[in-house]
Amino acid sequence: MAIFDEELSALKEKVLKLGSMVEAAIRDSVKSLMERDSDLAREVIKKDYLINALDVEIDEECIRLIALRQPLARDLRFITTAMKITTDLERMGDLAENICERAIELNEELMLKPFVNIPKMAEIVQGMLRDVLDAFVRKNTSIAYDVLKRDDEVDNLTVMNFNELLSFMLRDQKIIPLAVKRTYVAKYLERIADHATNIAEMVIYMCEGKIIRHMELSE
Amino acid sequence: MVEKKNVFEIRDFSVYYGESMAVKNNNLDIENNKITAIIGPSGCGKSTLLRSLNRMNDLIINCRVQGQVLFRSVDIYDKDTDVIELRRRVGMVFQKPNPFPSSVYENVAYGPKIQGIKKKSQLNEIVENALVRAALWAEVKDKLNESGMSLSGGQMQRLCIARSLAQEPEVMLFDEPTSALDPISTANIENLLQELQKTVTIVIVTHNMQQAARISNYTAFMYSGELIEFGATNTIFINPRNKLTEEYITGRFG
């Protein structure tokens, strides 16, 4: 294999490593909330610097490859995609950290009501991330398009979750601080899904060379 | 009258050297006031195609052509074509700078003189004008009587461009014009081509893909005499349609 091909495959491995670190952070952040495990939440927060460091490392590698190898066509699209999705992955890591912060606060208080929407959302979001990384590795656009479609489910659950909590808040003002924190958690998951769709759009760009951001999915 | 969009229309055009076919049935349009780059591996026929546009191939024994090259709608391979006039209208600059062994002034004045311009003041004006357009005037205005061969490589190449410009060409063909030049002279020539593009249509053969990417509006990729892909330079370098093009420009050829 030519050196450049080796460099590209090493870059892909790094992006995947970042992806699996972010997957773990999201999984543990939700778990720390569901199982009221604040130690786990603190651990996720503590480890976020590793995600940040790898994000920077991947960026530097992409810039180096652009400068020194002057990639074109599919190589150029691959490297620009790696650079952009790394930013999305890093932001997902930050959101997992935010979930952990809210979990630590919520774990201090009594349970308001059992979690219903949040675990559902978490499951969809984690599936989206897993599949979009798979689409990236396999250069598979049909998986990527499928990920885009699932974003609506997450959006609907976010609204549903908010409405339920709102009715609680209207009945009892004392629970507002807790309810607001739970709406935050749902919002963080909804944002993670948005980043997953950004990645799906970049995978489609990488494979097909067309930018479908800000367009309606009509097929 | 509205000027036609295409300067050249190449139709089902083939070139043979003896029995071997160097250019195979190419179809290609060259647009007015644009830079069109032709890329492809050595021996792919790109220089042959370029030289066909002002019939430089006529000078090669055993070379024959088939099909049409329409220059402003007229087939240049028609038997009535005035080849000298064609080459005035379609100038050419080569890989290695080739000034005449005479002064800077004479190099540029040569063409207009042959055309019958004798008045000194008119020649002076043409020479200055061509040297200004070739971005060389400032560097040579005090040594117009020195030998053209005494200039640096980059300056000699711009002198050759000025020599061609003095003939007021409509099209200029460049066959790897910077492959013998250092990066600074190369950048000068590239800037110059982009400036000239406003008044002259440019076709350039280059081995340097980044050069094609930097300066051209359209890129043609040739392989083994065939025109594999032609399109906007953006498309060719970011998202080519053809697998061969992709392999060539990403350096994974063969």
Interface residues (C-beta under 8 A of the other chain):
Chain A: A2 F4 Q70 P71 L72 A73 R74 D75 L76 R77 G209 K210
Chain B: M209 Q210 A213 F237 I238 N239 P240 T245 E246 I249 T250 G251 R252
